């Protein structure tokens, strides 16, 4: 008797179609793990607004660590030190400096401190030639307010790289933006000298608590 060949199984019995997902779609319709990757990408590109700060950090907060020297040598002579990762220190008047509290604010700035005029010191080259080597109590300038004058100190031991000579013609920068355009000078301390003075300085939080600015 002639043998009759069996018909092939129906397509519905093929293993590829039997391995469908619970929702009836084929596993080939979605890349494995694709959903998780998409979710991770979405999380990175669209962060949760509840986790964002109320205000973006300033350039100073992003690039510097802020320290304060309150009552430096005299009561009310509060100064700040912004330290960059490369070691440079920016020196300026803290918001509670007595000169900024005077009626009318600062009206003049003089970098002639007797023995030398700091504004005439020009540093050149990678080796910082002609840089003046200053002590923490060295005078950087005098600021005048309400017929009084106040001496601004270096606060850290190091080399004077630059003074903000814009203050000579624009002393009002100290009243409007002492923490930015109104900085006084830039100092480069040696690492060992910085470590010696660092422990005597206050963090921003401790300074605010001391002056009741919280």
Helices and strands as residue ranges (DSSP letters): G 11-13, H 15-18, G 27-29, H 34-45, G 49-51, H 59-63, E 64-69, E 79-84, E 88-93, H 98-101, E 108-110, G 118-120, E 132-134, E 139-145, E 148-153, E 158-163, H 166-169, H 173-177, E 185-188, H 191-198, E 202-203, H 204-211
